Each structure stands twice: as C-alpha cells, then as structure tokens.
C-alpha cells in the first residue's frame, strides 16, 4: 500500500512541475508581447513629436555580430533535475533594409556549449542532449524609428542528433556610431515546435553597407 502512495504523490508532483513550467512559458510570452506593444507605441509617439527633417533613405545592408546568453528553462543538471541553464552564444546577422520602416534578414544563433534539456512533447517527456546547436531564421523586421526594431520569423535549429523547426520573435534597440557602424542590444524568444524554448539576450556591433546616409 505504501508503495502505491509513494507512486501517487511522485506522479502528482511531476504533473504539478509540468503545469508550472507551462505557466511560466506563457507568462514570459505575455511579458514579451506587452514589451513589444509598449515599446512600439512609445517609439511611434516619439517619432510623431519629432519635427526634424530626415535625410533621404537609401536601401542598405547590415552585417552584425553579437555576444549573447541563451536561457533554457527546461534544462537538466547532472543529477537529472530541472534547472534553468544560461548558455554562452554568438549571434551572426545579415539584414537588408529596403524601405525606411521595413527590412528582412537571416539571423543565426549559435550556442557554444553542450547541454541537456527536457522536451515538451504532448505524448511523452524525455531528456535530449544538444551539442553546439545552430539556429538560422529568416526574419521580417519592422522599424518604427531609426533605433527600434521588432522582428518575427521562422527557421530551424540544426544539431547532429535532431533538428527542430522554430518561430522567433524579438526586439532590438540600436545606436549609430561614426562611419556607418552601430551598436545594439537585443532580446529574442525562440518557440521550438515539439521541443524546448529559448530566451536569448545579447549586445553586439554592426556595419552598414550601401550608402545608408548621404
């Protein structure tokens, strides 16, 4: 009898952990959405108040690199317990801005570490090992001002054991430097289908080509 009681409470605790993890993910998604909406409204309002005459726009390319940290909430430690992982990563991005407020790009994240995570499969939950996964995504980019960018796109995380389709949403704030250089900070969220999700925060530097300014 005692054995069945132990099994019952262990299973109950496991279900509660799953519910907490799903609640956390949805909460973080809501926070990201709210941040995007607030920042977009603020940026548009600031642009309306600005009466300064802007220089003519020229389509241009931007190549950038970022030093990032990828945060995985469904990580697993050496004992097999749930653990939030903070993993070093690089971001390598190519962006083509073809309109004053619109751009497209190929943005790639590379996690430079091996780690284990629990998947979020509906039928079963298992532990998988990821070894230096690389995740390129084709992004659509809306730029309400010269500084703010809001991104959404899709891609694939490639890894030697298994690949995962993903959607990516993000926000960036950039500042211009002389000679068409720029610095930026970024925050993005990868929704990996039938797998784990990842927050990525980073800071980087980029170079524009193609006569961005006169």
N, C-alpha and C positions, 0 to 999 in steps of 0.2 A: 504493500500500500504506500509506504513511504517513498518508494522508487517512482511511482506514478505521480505523486505530489511534487517531487523534485522536477520531473519532466514537465509537468503542467506549468509550474512557475518559471522554469527556464524558457519555455516556448512563449509564455506571456511576456516575459522581459524582452525577448527577441522581437516580438511584434511591436512593442512599445518603442524600441530603438528605431525600427524601420519607420514608424509613424513620425517620430521626432525628426529623423533625417529628411523625410519628405516635406514636413512643415518648414524646416529650416531652408530648404531649397526654394520653396515657394515664397517665403518671406524675403529672401535675398533677391529673387526675381522682381518682386514688387518694389523693393528699395531701388534697384537699378532702373526700373521703369519710371518711378517717381523722380529720380535724379535726372533722367533724360528729359522728362517733361518740364521740370522746373528750370533746368539749365537752358533748354530751348526757348522757353518763354522769356527768361531774363535776357538772353542774347538777342532775341528779336526786338525786345523793348529798347535795349541799349542802342541797337542799330537805328531804330526809328528816331531816337532822340538826337542822334549824331547828324549834324547838318554839314559835315565836311564833305567836300568834293573828292571822290576817289579817283585814283589813277585808272586808266583803261585796263581791262582784263586781257591777259594773254594765256591761252592754254599752255600747260607746263607739266613736266614730270617731276616726281619727288622720290628719291631713294633714301631710306632711313634705316637705322638700326637702334634697337632698344635693349637695355638691361632690365630684365623682368623677374618677377616671382610668381609662380603658378601655385595656387592654393587649391588643394583637393580635400574636400570634407569627408569623403568616404575612403580615406586611406587606411592601411593596415600596418600595425607595428610588428616587430619581430615575434611577439607573443600571440599574434593573431587578433588583437583587439583593435577596435575602431580608433583612428587617430587622424586629426587634421594635419595634412602634410603641406609644408611650404618648400617648394622646389625651385632651384635656380633655373632660369630660362633666358633665351635670346629671342628677340623679335626682329625679323628682317622683312621690310615692307617696300613694295613698289606701288605708287599711286599716280594716276593720270587725272588731273583736274581739267575737264573740258568745258565747264561752264562756271560762272562765278560762285554758284552755290552747289554744284554737283561734281562728283568725281567717282572713279572706280579704282579698284586696286587689288593686288594679290598680296595678302598679308599672311606671313608664315611665323608660327611659334615653334620653338624647339626647346623641349625640356631636356636638360643635360644631366640626367640622373636616372637610375633605375629605382623603381618603387612598385608597391603592391596596392591594389585597390579592390573594393567590393563593387561588383556590377549591380545595376538596378533593373535586372530583368524581371518581368512580371511573373514568370513561372517559377524561377528559382534565383537564388542569390549565391554567387560564388566569388572566389578570390582569383584575380588575374594579375600577372606580372607585366609591367610595362618597362621597356628598355629604350631610353632616348627617343620617345615618340616625336614625330614632326607633323605639324598640322597647318597646311596651307589652306587659305579660304579666299574665295572671290567675294569682294566686298563692294556694296554700294554705299556711297558716302554723301551725306547732306551737310553743307557748311553754311549755317545761317549768318555767320560773321567770319572775319579773317582768322579768328582764333579758335572757335568752337567747331568740332566735327562730331557727327553722330553716324554710327556705322552699323550695318546689318548685312549678313551674307551667309554663305554656306561653303562647306569644304569637307575634307576628310582628314582624320588623324591616322597617319601611317606608322605601323610598328611591325616588327618581324613576325610576331605571333598572330595578331588580329588587327584589322583596320575598322575604324568607326566613322560613320557619317556624322557631321555636326552642323549646327547653326551657331553663328557667332553674333553677338550684339556688343557694342562698345561706345565709348565716349572718349574724345581726346581734346586737350587744350594745348595750343602751340603758341610760341612767341618767336618773332623774327629776329635774326641776327644779321650782321653785315654780309654782303656778297652772297645773298640768297641761301644762307644757312638758317636753320631753325632748330629750336629745342622744344620738346613736348613731353607731356605726361599723359598716360593712357590707362584706361580701366575697361576690361572686357570680360565677357562671360561666354564660355563655350557650353552649349547644350548638346551633349553627345547622345545620340539615339541608342537606346538599349545598353547604355553603359554609364560611366561616371561623368560628372560635370566639373568644370574648372573655372575658377576666378584667376585672372591674370592682371597684375598691376605693374606698370613699368615706366621708365623715364628714358628718353632717347634723343638722338640728334639726326637731322636730315638735311639733304642738299637738294635744291630745286634746279631743274634744267629746263631750258626752253623759253627764256625771256619772261620770267614771272613778272618782273617790273620793267618799266622803261629804263 
